[in-house]
Amino acid sequence: MVIRMIYEGNTLFINTEEVAKQLWMTPYTVRKYIRKGILQAVRIGKHYLIRQEDVNRLLEEMRQPKNQQGGQSHELA
């Protein structure tokens, strides 16, 4: 059984596949973002769960023009 999303109190957590759909990237890239510290995640067994608010924050950062990001880039070299 794969956990797609779960609520803890008022906080929604979603899995890497759901994050990938929202950010238009692969689950592999989402896991790279987690390892690099770009996204925070909770690991449950073999799976990661990410707070929806963290995904929303990253999405907003990605939408900003590069000159407004304060030098931050989320490219994976």
N, C-alpha and C positions, 0 to 999 in steps of 0.2 A: 504494500500500500504506500502510495506517495502522497505526502502532505502538500497540498497546493497553497492553502492559506489557513491561518488560524488567528483568532483574537485572543489577546491577553489583556484583560481589562478593556480599555478603549483603544488599544493599539493593535493594528492589523499587521501581521507578518505574512509575507509571501515567499514562495520558493524561487530558486534561480531561473526556472523556466518562465514563470510569470514575470519576473523582473526583465528577462531578456525580451519578452514580447513588448513590454511597455517602453523599453529603451531602444528597440530595434537593433538588437545585437544578439549574439549567440550565448547560450548558457556558459560555454567555455570562457568567453570574455567576461561575463558576470563574475565567475569564480576567480579570474585574474584580478578584477577590481577588488574583490574581497581580500585576496592575498596581499595586494599592494596597499590595502588600507583605504582605498577610495570609497568603498562601501563597508559598513559595519554589518556583521551577520552573527547569528547564533547557530552553532552546529548541533544537529540532532542526528546521531548515528552517522550515516553517510551523506546527509542532506544539510543544506544551509537554509535558514530562514532570515529574511531581511525585512526591516520595518518599512512599511509603505511610505511613511513620511521621509525616510532617508532616500528612497527612490525618487520621490517627488522633488526633493532638494537637488539631487544630482541631475535630474531632468531639466530643472530650471537653470542650473549652472551650464549645462550643455547647450541650452538655447541661447545663452548670452553670447554676443560677439566676443571674439578672443581678446580684444583690447579692453573689455570691461571685466574680464575674469581676474584681474589683478595678477596676471602672469601664471595662473594655474592652468594646467592643461591635463586632460584625462586621456591623453594618447598613451598607448602601451608600446614603447619602443622595444 
